[in-house]
Amino acid sequence: MTPQEIAEKSADAMWADDPASQELGMRIDRIAPGEAALSMEIRKDMVNGHGICHGGFSYTLADSAFAFACNSYNQRAVAQHCQVSYLSPGKLGERLTATAIEISRAGRSGTYDVTVTGEDGRTVVLFRGHSRQIQGAHFDEQDG
């Protein structure tokens, strides 16, 4: 299998077992080795008392993109820790896109930067995630 095929099959396996991302209305827009882009429309039930996207929802979108990027090698990985900065509010009805890019991957550890953007291209959230590989794979590569 090519690295791209492994990334796609890993994403398919993860998506099948990810009700959190699915129920929030996320979609996978792009997947590649060490990279992922997910998007989500901000619904009324995601808006806080200020009339803007609750930070927990924009964080969750960034975290999901991070998860798909760091799991794109058919090796299970989880978040070890992360840092998030909120720069601009998400708006009701707007589709936010989280793009995760691998910065480094060595041994069992990885570092990924995620940028969440609004429909107009402005940066909504900057997220840096550090991953740690754990035991297991998403699928048996011998089965193709």
MDAnalysis code that builds the backbone (N, CA, C; Angstrom):
import MDAnalysis as mda
import numpy as np

u = mda.Universe.empty(432, n_residues=144, atom_resindex=np.repeat(np.arange(144), 3), trajectory=True)
u.add_TopologyAttr("name", ["N", "CA", "C"] * 144)
u.add_TopologyAttr("resid", np.arange(1, 145))
u.add_TopologyAttr("resname", ["MET", "THR", "PRO", "GLN", "GLU", "ILE", "ALA", "GLU", "LYS", "SER", "ALA", "ASP", "ALA", "MET", "TRP", "ALA", "ASP", "ASP", "PRO", "ALA", "SER", "GLN", "GLU", "LEU", "GLY", "MET", "ARG", "ILE", "ASP", "ARG", "ILE", "ALA", "PRO", "GLY", "GLU", "ALA", "ALA", "LEU", "SER", "MET", "GLU", "ILE", "ARG", "LYS", "ASP", "MET", "VAL", "ASN", "GLY", "HIS", "GLY", "ILE", "CYS", "HIS", "GLY", "GLY", "PHE", "SER", "TYR", "THR", "LEU", "ALA", "ASP", "SER", "ALA", "PHE", "ALA", "PHE", "ALA", "CYS", "ASN", "SER", "TYR", "ASN", "GLN", "ARG", "ALA", "VAL", "ALA", "GLN", "HIS", "CYS", "GLN", "VAL", "SER", "TYR", "LEU", "SER", "PRO", "GLY", "LYS", "LEU", "GLY", "GLU", "ARG", "LEU", "THR", "ALA", "THR", "ALA", "ILE", "GLU", "ILE", "SER", "ARG", "ALA", "GLY", "ARG", "SER", "GLY", "THR", "TYR", "ASP", "VAL", "THR", "VAL", "THR", "GLY", "GLU", "ASP", "GLY", "ARG", "THR", "VAL", "VAL", "LEU", "PHE", "ARG", "GLY", "HIS", "SER", "ARG", "GLN", "ILE", "GLN", "GLY", "ALA", "HIS", "PHE", "ASP", "GLU", "GLN", "ASP", "GLY"])
u.atoms.positions = np.array([
    [0.835, -1.188, 0.000],
    [0.000, 0.000, 0.000],
    [0.877, 1.247, 0.000],
    [0.409, 2.274, -0.680],
    [1.133, 3.536, -0.686],
    [0.871, 4.283, 0.617],
    [1.727, 5.240, 0.986],
    [1.468, 6.046, 2.184],
    [0.098, 6.749, 2.130],
    [-0.313, 7.209, 0.958],
    [-1.617, 7.854, 0.836],
    [-2.747, 6.860, 1.096],
    [-2.618, 5.650, 0.565],
    [-3.643, 4.618, 0.796],
    [-3.718, 4.247, 2.269],
    [-2.570, 4.175, 2.928],
    [-2.548, 3.888, 4.367],
    [-3.245, 5.007, 5.134],
    [-2.960, 6.252, 4.776],
    [-3.599, 7.392, 5.443],
    [-5.116, 7.351, 5.256],
    [-5.566, 7.071, 4.047],
    [-7.004, 7.024, 3.769],
    [-7.679, 5.877, 4.507],
    [-7.056, 4.707, 4.513],
    [-7.655, 3.557, 5.189],
    [-7.657, 3.758, 6.706],
    [-6.604, 4.375, 7.237],
    [-6.559, 4.699, 8.667],
    [-7.679, 5.667, 9.028],
    [-7.883, 6.689, 8.188],
    [-8.949, 7.666, 8.438],
    [-10.324, 6.998, 8.379],
    [-10.525, 6.108, 7.405],
    [-11.808, 5.403, 7.313],
    [-12.081, 4.585, 8.570],
    [-11.054, 3.886, 9.059],
    [-11.213, 3.060, 10.257],
    [-11.500, 3.925, 11.483],
    [-10.778, 5.028, 11.619],
    [-11.017, 5.917, 12.756],
    [-12.400, 6.549, 12.693],
    [-12.784, 7.012, 11.500],
    [-14.084, 7.676, 11.335],
    [-15.229, 6.746, 11.728],
    [-15.103, 5.486, 11.382],
    [-16.150, 4.512, 11.694],
    [-16.373, 4.387, 13.205],
    [-15.353, 4.685, 13.998],
    [-15.442, 4.567, 15.458],
    [-15.391, 5.922, 16.162],
    [-15.786, 6.993, 15.484],
    [-15.685, 8.345, 16.035],
    [-17.042, 9.043, 16.065],
    [-17.931, 8.620, 16.971],
    [-19.244, 9.269, 17.021],
    [-19.171, 10.738, 17.438],
    [-18.163, 11.137, 18.197],
    [-18.071, 12.538, 18.622],
    [-17.950, 13.454, 17.409],
    [-16.990, 13.180, 16.532],
    [-16.815, 14.018, 15.335],
    [-18.024, 13.929, 14.420],
    [-18.568, 12.736, 14.271],
    [-19.728, 12.546, 13.386],
    [-20.943, 13.318, 13.893],
    [-21.246, 13.197, 15.177],
    [-22.445, 13.838, 15.734],
    [-22.334, 15.359, 15.761],
    [-21.111, 15.878, 15.770],
    [-20.926, 17.328, 15.697],
    [-21.020, 17.837, 14.261],
    [-21.204, 16.930, 13.312],
    [-21.380, 17.329, 11.926],
    [-20.080, 17.580, 11.188],
    [-18.977, 17.074, 11.724],
    [-17.695, 17.258, 11.041],
    [-17.657, 16.405, 9.782],
    [-16.803, 16.827, 8.862],
    [-16.514, 16.011, 7.685],
    [-15.011, 16.076, 7.427],
    [-14.494, 14.995, 6.884],
    [-13.083, 14.956, 6.505],
    [-12.994, 15.502, 5.090],
    [-12.295, 16.596, 4.926],
    [-12.155, 17.221, 3.616],
    [-10.896, 16.756, 2.884],
    [-9.868, 16.387, 3.662],
    [-8.613, 15.941, 3.050],
    [-7.834, 15.138, 4.065],
    [-7.165, 14.103, 3.582],
    [-6.285, 13.300, 4.432],
    [-5.044, 12.941, 3.619],
    [-3.894, 12.972, 4.259],
    [-2.620, 12.591, 3.653],
    [-1.706, 12.175, 4.799],
    [-0.597, 11.531, 4.520],
    [0.314, 11.168, 5.603],
    [0.749, 12.397, 6.409],
    [0.413, 12.391, 7.713],
    [0.785, 13.500, 8.581],
    [-0.053, 14.749, 8.435],
    [-1.124, 14.677, 7.660],
    [-1.967, 15.853, 7.420],
    [-3.438, 15.477, 7.418],
    [-4.271, 16.441, 7.790],
    [-5.720, 16.253, 7.715],
    [-6.398, 17.612, 7.705],
    [-7.531, 17.681, 7.029],
    [-8.379, 18.874, 7.073],
    [-9.803, 18.407, 7.340],
    [-10.396, 18.923, 8.403],
    [-11.776, 18.632, 8.760],
    [-12.533, 19.942, 8.856],
    [-13.830, 19.896, 8.593],
    [-14.632, 21.110, 8.702],
    [-15.939, 20.812, 9.421],
    [-16.557, 21.875, 9.911],
    [-17.781, 21.755, 10.689],
    [-18.545, 23.076, 10.620],
    [-19.855, 22.993, 10.419],
    [-20.688, 24.192, 10.439],
    [-21.118, 24.492, 11.872],
    [-21.027, 25.757, 12.257],
    [-21.413, 26.182, 13.602],
    [-22.934, 26.284, 13.679],
    [-23.501, 25.403, 14.506],
    [-24.953, 25.345, 14.696],
    [-25.364, 26.187, 15.911],
    [-26.655, 26.385, 16.043],
    [-27.189, 27.181, 17.159],
    [-26.783, 26.592, 18.515],
    [-26.756, 25.253, 18.603],
    [-26.403, 24.623, 19.878],
    [-24.901, 24.666, 20.177],
    [-24.111, 25.303, 19.305],
    [-22.666, 25.457, 19.516],
    [-22.287, 26.889, 19.867],
    [-23.275, 27.760, 19.981],
    [-23.048, 29.184, 20.235],
    [-23.182, 29.456, 21.731],
    [-22.280, 30.294, 22.258],
    [-22.301, 30.610, 23.686],
    [-23.132, 31.863, 23.989],
    [-23.046, 32.342, 25.212],
    [-23.803, 33.507, 25.653],
    [-23.393, 34.817, 25.011],
    [-22.297, 34.823, 24.275],
    [-21.861, 36.006, 23.532],
    [-22.329, 35.965, 22.084],
    [-23.040, 34.891, 21.719],
    [-23.525, 34.765, 20.349],
    [-22.461, 34.318, 19.355],
    [-21.369, 33.748, 19.869],
    [-20.285, 33.251, 19.017],
    [-20.028, 31.780, 19.328],
    [-19.252, 31.140, 18.477],
    [-18.943, 29.725, 18.677],
    [-18.256, 29.518, 20.026],
    [-18.775, 28.609, 20.820],
    [-18.151, 28.245, 22.089],
    [-16.752, 27.702, 21.803],
    [-15.766, 28.135, 22.562],
    [-14.391, 27.714, 22.343],
    [-14.188, 26.214, 22.386],
    [-15.009, 25.523, 23.159],
    [-14.884, 24.070, 23.239],
    [-15.169, 23.389, 21.916],
    [-16.050, 23.973, 21.117],
    [-16.381, 23.360, 19.823],
    [-15.284, 23.618, 18.795],
    [-14.733, 24.834, 18.765],
    [-13.634, 25.094, 17.819],
    [-12.395, 24.303, 18.235],
    [-12.184, 24.135, 19.538],
    [-11.097, 23.294, 20.039],
    [-11.302, 21.844, 19.593],
    [-12.520, 21.343, 19.714],
    [-12.806, 19.965, 19.343],
    [-12.559, 19.727, 17.859],
    [-12.914, 20.686, 17.022],
    [-12.634, 20.567, 15.595],
    [-11.125, 20.478, 15.363],
    [-10.350, 21.356, 16.006],
    [-8.890, 21.325, 15.874],
    [-8.332, 20.004, 16.381],
    [-8.837, 19.538, 17.506],
    [-8.371, 18.291, 18.102],
    [-8.665, 17.095, 17.196],
    [-9.810, 17.097, 16.551],
    [-10.149, 16.005, 15.634],
    [-9.229, 16.003, 14.413],
    [-8.941, 17.177, 13.860],
    [-8.009, 17.245, 12.727],
    [-6.632, 16.745, 13.154],
    [-6.181, 17.151, 14.321],
    [-4.917, 16.675, 14.898],
    [-4.932, 15.152, 15.002],
    [-6.024, 14.596, 15.507],
    [-6.124, 13.137, 15.682],
    [-6.004, 12.409, 14.349],
    [-6.696, 12.886, 13.336],
    [-6.630, 12.212, 12.041],
    [-5.242, 12.343, 11.418],
    [-4.576, 13.473, 11.623],
    [-3.224, 13.644, 11.077],
    [-2.231, 12.715, 11.763],
    [-2.258, 12.663, 13.087],
    [-1.245, 11.868, 13.788],
    [-1.541, 10.373, 13.742],
    [-2.724, 9.984, 13.317],
    [-3.075, 8.567, 13.167],
    [-3.025, 8.104, 11.717],
    [-2.448, 8.891, 10.847],
    [-2.483, 8.601, 9.411],
    [-1.451, 7.579, 8.936],
    [-0.698, 7.012, 9.873],
    [0.342, 6.036, 9.514],
    [-0.038, 4.608, 9.908],
    [-1.308, 4.390, 10.271],
    [-1.786, 3.093, 10.746],
    [-1.075, 2.665, 12.027],
    [-0.719, 3.626, 12.832],
    [-0.202, 3.391, 14.170],
    [-1.043, 4.245, 15.101],
    [-1.665, 3.621, 16.081],
    [-2.534, 4.365, 16.994],
    [-1.721, 5.402, 17.764],
    [-2.287, 6.608, 17.845],
    [-1.646, 7.700, 18.573],
    [-2.725, 8.493, 19.298],
    [-2.358, 9.024, 20.448],
    [-3.274, 9.838, 21.248],
    [-2.598, 11.168, 21.569],
    [-3.378, 12.114, 22.017],
    [-2.835, 13.414, 22.414],
    [-2.098, 13.264, 23.734],
    [-0.914, 13.840, 23.777],
    [-0.143, 13.872, 25.015],
    [-0.399, 15.199, 25.730],
    [-0.361, 16.275, 24.972],
    [-0.761, 17.590, 25.474],
    [-0.899, 18.531, 24.289],
    [-1.534, 19.671, 24.533],
    [-1.718, 20.636, 23.452],
    [-1.826, 22.043, 24.019],
    [-1.718, 22.990, 23.102],
    [-1.847, 24.405, 23.441],
    [-2.787, 25.013, 22.411],
    [-3.664, 25.894, 22.861],
    [-4.621, 26.505, 21.947],
    [-4.676, 28.014, 22.187],
    [-4.786, 28.757, 21.096],
    [-4.983, 30.208, 21.167],
    [-6.193, 30.557, 20.317],
    [-7.132, 31.288, 20.905],
    [-8.340, 31.734, 20.204],
    [-8.083, 33.145, 19.693],
    [-8.160, 33.329, 18.380],
    [-7.811, 34.617, 17.793],
    [-9.001, 35.401, 17.263],
    [-10.041, 34.685, 16.837],
    [-11.206, 35.330, 16.236],
    [-12.409, 34.431, 16.481],
    [-13.583, 34.988, 16.711],
    [-14.734, 34.137, 16.987],
    [-15.302, 33.462, 15.738],
    [-15.742, 32.224, 15.924],
    [-16.526, 31.557, 14.894],
    [-17.950, 32.072, 14.968],
    [-18.636, 32.092, 13.837],
    [-19.978, 32.685, 13.774],
    [-21.033, 31.629, 13.482],
    [-22.215, 31.854, 13.998],
    [-23.354, 30.974, 13.747],
    [-23.554, 30.800, 12.246],
    [-23.659, 29.554, 11.800],
    [-23.889, 29.253, 10.394],
    [-22.634, 29.178, 9.549],
    [-21.502, 29.548, 10.118],
    [-20.239, 29.539, 9.384],
    [-19.615, 28.141, 9.407],
    [-18.980, 27.755, 8.310],
    [-18.221, 26.504, 8.263],
    [-16.773, 26.823, 8.600],
    [-16.294, 26.231, 9.703],
    [-14.904, 26.364, 10.098],
    [-14.122, 25.181, 9.543],
    [-12.884, 25.412, 9.151],
    [-12.017, 24.356, 8.629],
    [-10.754, 24.298, 9.463],
    [-10.431, 23.094, 9.942],
    [-9.210, 22.860, 10.709],
    [-8.237, 22.086, 9.838],
    [-7.057, 22.654, 9.628],
    [-6.023, 22.023, 8.810],
    [-4.838, 21.687, 9.698],
    [-4.539, 20.391, 9.792],
    [-3.447, 19.900, 10.632],
    [-2.260, 19.507, 9.767],
    [-1.078, 19.927, 10.189],
    [0.168, 19.657, 9.472],
    [1.196, 19.102, 10.467],
    [1.831, 18.025, 10.085],
    [2.875, 17.442, 10.922],
    [4.115, 18.325, 10.899],
    [4.629, 18.657, 12.079],
    [5.843, 19.453, 12.213],
    [7.042, 18.534, 12.433],
    [6.865, 17.525, 13.281],
    [7.929, 16.546, 13.493],
    [7.310, 15.243, 13.982],
    [8.019, 14.169, 13.685],
    [7.597, 12.831, 14.128],
    [8.856, 12.011, 14.306],
    [9.113, 11.595, 15.541],
    [10.308, 10.816, 15.840],
    [9.991, 9.852, 16.972],
    [10.379, 8.612, 16.797],
    [10.077, 7.617, 17.818],
    [8.578, 7.512, 18.000],
    [8.117, 7.629, 19.226],
    [6.686, 7.534, 19.520],
    [6.007, 8.897, 19.629],
    [6.754, 9.985, 19.397],
    [6.220, 11.331, 19.612],
    [6.081, 12.106, 18.305],
    [5.072, 12.961, 18.262],
    [4.866, 13.823, 17.103],
    [4.378, 15.188, 17.536],
    [4.612, 16.179, 16.689],
    [4.141, 17.540, 16.924],
    [3.387, 17.990, 15.687],
    [2.203, 18.548, 15.893],
    [1.314, 18.936, 14.795],
    [0.767, 20.323, 15.054],
    [0.772, 21.157, 14.028],
    [0.140, 22.472, 14.098],
    [-1.178, 22.422, 13.357],
    [-2.198, 22.986, 13.985],
    [-3.537, 23.026, 13.401],
    [-3.982, 24.478, 13.345],
    [-4.449, 24.892, 12.182],
    [-5.017, 26.226, 12.012],
    [-6.485, 26.074, 11.663],
    [-7.332, 26.689, 12.466],
    [-8.766, 26.704, 12.187],
    [-9.075, 28.048, 11.539],
    [-9.703, 28.001, 10.372],
    [-10.028, 29.229, 9.643],
    [-11.531, 29.334, 9.428],
    [-11.981, 30.579, 9.284],
    [-13.367, 30.846, 8.942],
    [-13.537, 30.845, 7.437],
    [-14.767, 30.966, 7.003],
    [-15.055, 30.948, 5.562],
    [-14.377, 32.090, 4.815],
    [-14.113, 33.187, 5.511],
    [-13.468, 34.339, 4.871],
    [-11.942, 34.255, 4.907],
    [-11.405, 33.148, 5.433],
    [-9.969, 32.942, 5.473],
    [-9.277, 33.431, 6.733],
    [-10.006, 34.110, 7.626],
    [-9.367, 34.596, 8.847],
    [-9.019, 33.410, 9.756],
    [-7.987, 33.588, 10.562],
    [-7.588, 32.564, 11.519],
    [-8.458, 32.688, 12.766],
    [-9.105, 31.600, 13.117],
    [-9.974, 31.553, 14.290],
    [-9.226, 30.965, 15.482],
    [-8.504, 29.868, 15.264],
    [-7.795, 29.170, 16.331],
    [-6.435, 28.703, 15.822],
    [-5.420, 28.822, 16.676],
    [-4.129, 28.176, 16.458],
    [-3.968, 27.117, 17.545],
    [-3.612, 25.926, 17.146],
    [-3.553, 24.771, 18.044],
    [-2.252, 24.033, 17.752],
    [-1.516, 23.694, 18.783],
    [-0.343, 22.821, 18.618],
    [-0.562, 21.597, 19.493],
    [-0.515, 20.432, 18.858],
    [-0.729, 19.179, 19.568],
    [0.508, 18.309, 19.551],
    [0.729, 17.637, 20.649],
    [1.832, 16.686, 20.774],
    [1.214, 15.300, 20.953],
    [1.596, 14.388, 20.089],
    [1.016, 13.048, 20.112],
    [1.990, 12.035, 20.683],
    [1.424, 10.926, 21.101],
    [2.208, 9.801, 21.604],
    [1.615, 8.535, 21.015],
    [2.436, 7.737, 20.341],
    [1.956, 6.475, 19.797],
    [1.712, 5.482, 20.929],
    [0.632, 4.712, 20.770],
    [0.301, 3.646, 21.704],
    [0.262, 2.340, 20.915],
    [0.028, 1.258, 21.603],
    [-0.005, -0.038, 20.934],
    [-1.191, -0.152, 19.992],
    [-0.977, -0.829, 18.880],
    [-2.066, -1.175, 17.988],
    [-2.050, -0.420, 16.676],
    [-2.823, -0.969, 15.746],
    [-2.977, -0.390, 14.416],
    [-4.469, -0.246, 14.134],
    [-4.806, 0.543, 13.142],
    [-6.210, 0.736, 12.775],
    [-6.745, -0.388, 11.899],
    [-5.842, -1.031, 11.164],
    [-6.242, -2.143, 10.293],
    [-5.027, -3.039, 10.067],
    [-5.274, -4.245, 9.621],
    [-4.218, -5.196, 9.327],
    [-3.735, -4.944, 7.905],
    [-2.517, -4.460, 7.762],
    [-1.987, -4.122, 6.440],
    [-1.810, -5.354, 5.565],
    [-1.742, -6.528, 6.142],
    [-1.631, -7.762, 5.357],
    [-2.909, -8.024, 4.567],
    [-4.045, -7.494, 5.057],
    [-5.321, -7.685, 4.387],
    [-5.507, -6.701, 3.251],
    [-4.601, -5.716, 3.130],
    [-4.687, -4.730, 2.045],
    [-5.750, -3.782, 2.319],
])
